[in-house]
Amino acid sequence: MEPRPKPSNLLHDIQSKCASLKSAAQLLKDCPPEQMREMLGLMTDETREILRCLLELQKEFAAGTNAK
């Protein structure tokens, strides 16, 4: 059985960004409409960054690297 490559710092980044997104979602319900629009924009940007990290992590595993 081949050892699995260790994930890079991307895994930590993904965990951190997901936690931030969850916190923002909890705050969203109490935001006034103008602030809600701003928060949604920031959350959308963070979601794109999570996706970018996930795709990069997928490339690392496909290549069999464990870059840090």
Beta strands, then each sheet from edge to edge (+ up, - down):
end
